[in-house]
Amino acid sequence: MFRNKKTEGELKLFRFILAKFGYKPKRLSYFQKAITHRSFIGNNREEYSNERLEYLGDAILDSITAEYLFLKFPDNDEGALTKLKSKIVNRKNLSKLGEDMGIREVLLYNQSRSINISSLEGNAFEAIVGAIYLDGGYEKTKKALKNHVFRKYLDFNQLLQEEIDFKSKLYIWCQRKKLKLNFKLVSEEHKSGQWEYTIVVQINNQDYGLGGGSSKKVAEQNASKETFELLGEL
């Protein structure tokens, strides 16, 4: 005869996944493994830790994050998107994310050992992502990350400010305010054996920041920075 009634620990885990990820586990055993660190298991070889689920969750998280950023920031180039994705999925940020979500509330580990709990939380976060994927599929995992984790626990404005250059930031700023952005070449001159470019930023066909440099890319960056200064956004 099958046992239908959940234990207190199972109910706590079920409620945690529902509250933090917005997902109702169907097969709770996936999630029990996801929160179990190998230090908790000891020599019991009939059980296994969350390392395999962590591996799976890492790949799923990377894919969903890449898709999310690709759609959210259509004007950003590959370099800017790669920088931002790296900022989100790196070990330090995942540890902070796991800590902010309070994964230690349900984490199973050997408390008698000296262990960096925040790093365990980051690993468990990835394992939980893997568990949701196995339990509910890709679309349910994407929904949980997009609607709950990304929305509640990631400050995209802060991440963008830290990782994305002035031109990319200006694209995002204009996109958010539904403004037309253009970079107009004002002049290009060859002086003392090198080229000098001057670019002006135009927002809704109005001139803003002016920037110069030895390449168009550098000139656009300088023009974007001056535009933020003129707008009082820097």
N, C-alpha and C positions, 0 to 999 in steps of 0.2 A: 504493500500500500504506500502510495506516494505522500510525502509530507508537504502540505500546502501552506501551513502557517510559518511565517518568517520569524527568525530569531530577532532579538533586539539589535544585534550587530548588523544583520541583513537589512532590517528596516532603516537603520541609521544610514547605511550606505545607499540604499534606494532613494531615500529622501535627499541625500547630498547630491547625487547625480541629477535628480530632477530639479533641485533648486539652483545648482550652479551651471548645469548644461542644458536645462530645459528638455531633458530626454528621459523617457520612462524605460528603464531596463526590462527586457523580456527574459533574458538568461543571465541571472545575476552572477553566475560563476565567472563569466568573463571579467566582470568588474571587481570581484574578489581577488582574482589574480592580478588585476591592474594596480591594486593598491598594496600588493604584498612585495616587500623588498626581500632580497635573498638572505639578508641577515636574520630575518624572522623565521626562516625555514629550518636552518640548522642542517642536520644530516638526514632529514626525512626526504628521501628521493621520490616518494609518491606524489609530492607536491612540487610545483615549480614557481619561480618568481615572475615578476612583471617584465623581465628583460626582453622576451620575444615580442610581447605586446608593445613595449616601448619602441622596438625596431619598426614594427608595423605602423604605429602611430606617428612616428617621425616622418615616414614617407607620405602618409595621408595628409598630415598637417602641412607639409611643404607644398603639396599639390593644391590643396584648398586655399592656402594663403596666396599662392601665385595667381590662381584664378580670381580670387577676391580683389587683389590689388590691380590686376589687369583690367577688370571691369570698373573698379572704383576710380581709377586715375587714367582715363583713356589718352590723355595728352602727354603722359610721362614716357620717356624713352626706356629702353631695356636696362641701361645702367642705373637709372634712378629707382626703377622697380626692384632691381636686384639688391640694391643697397637697403631699401626699406624692408624687403622680405628677410634679408639677413639679420636686420635689427630685431625683427619680430621672433624669428625661430632660433636665434642663437641661445646657447646654454644659459647665459646670464639672465636673459630676459624671461626664458621659460621658468627658471628657478624663482624669479620675482613673481611671475604670473601664478605659479603654483602656490606660492606663499600668500599672495593677495586673495586667492580663492579659498585659502584655508584647507588645503588638501591634507595637512597634518592631522586634521580632526578625524580622518578615517584611515590614515596611513598605518600599515602594519610593518613594524621594523623592530629590531633588537635595541631596546632603549638602554640597555646596560653598556652598549658600545658607544664610543665617541664618533658620531656621524654628523656630517653637514646636512641638517634636515631640509634646508631650502633646496639643495641639489636633488634630494630624494623626491621632493614635491614636484620639481620640474620633470624628472623622469616619470613619475607617476602620472603627471598630466598627459604626457605623450602616450603612456600606456592606456589611459582612459579613452583617449581619442581612438586608439586602436580597438579597444573594446566596443565602443559605440559603432565603429565601422563593421566589426564582425556581427554585432547584434542587430544593427538596423540598416546597414548599407551606406553608400557614399552620400546620397542626398540627405539622409537624416543627420549624418555627421557634419555635412556642410551647413545645414540649418542650425545645428547646435552651436557650432563655432561662430557663425555669422551673427545670429540673433542674440546670443548670450555671452560668449566669451569675448569676441571682438568688440561688441557694443559696450559691455560693462567693465571690461578689465584692460582694454588697450586704449591709450591716448594717442590717436593718430596724429593730432596736431603737434604734440611733443616729439613724436618720432620723426615727423617730417622736418621739424625745425632742426633736429640734431643731424639728420642724415642727407637731406636733399639740398641741392645747390639753389642759388637764388633764382635762376631761370625756371627751374622746375617748381619752386615754391610760388613763383609769380603765376605760372600756368594754373596751379591749383587754386590760388587766391581768386583769379579771374573766373575760373570755372565755377567756384562756389557762389560767386556773385553774378554769374551769367553775363560776363563782360567779354567783349571781343578783344583778343590780344594779338599784336603784330610786332615783329622786330624789323625795322626799316633800316637798310644800309644808307647812311648819309654820305660817306666818302670812303675811298680806299686809295691810299697813296704809298708810293715806294720811296722810302727815305733811308739814306745811309745803309743801303744794302738789305733792308727788310721792309715788309709791308706793314702799314698802319691802317687799321679799320676803325670807323666810327659808326656806332649803331644807336638809334633812338627807339625807345619803347613807345608804342602807340596803344592806348586803351580806348576802345570805342572811337577810333580815328583821331584821338587827341594825344599830342606829344607829351611824354613824361620824361623819364630818366635818359640821360645821354652817357654813353660809355665808349671808351677806346681801348684798343689792344692790338697785339701783334697777330691775332687771328680773330675771325668772326665770333668764335665761341667765347673767347676771353672778353671781347667787346660786349657781347650779349649779357655775360655775367655781370660786368661792371654797370651796364645800363639797367639791368634788373635790380641790382643793389641800390642804385641811386633812386630808382622808382619807389622802392620800399621806403627809403628815407623821405622822399617827397610826400608820400602818402601817410607818413607817420606810423608805418607798420613795423619799423625796424627798431 
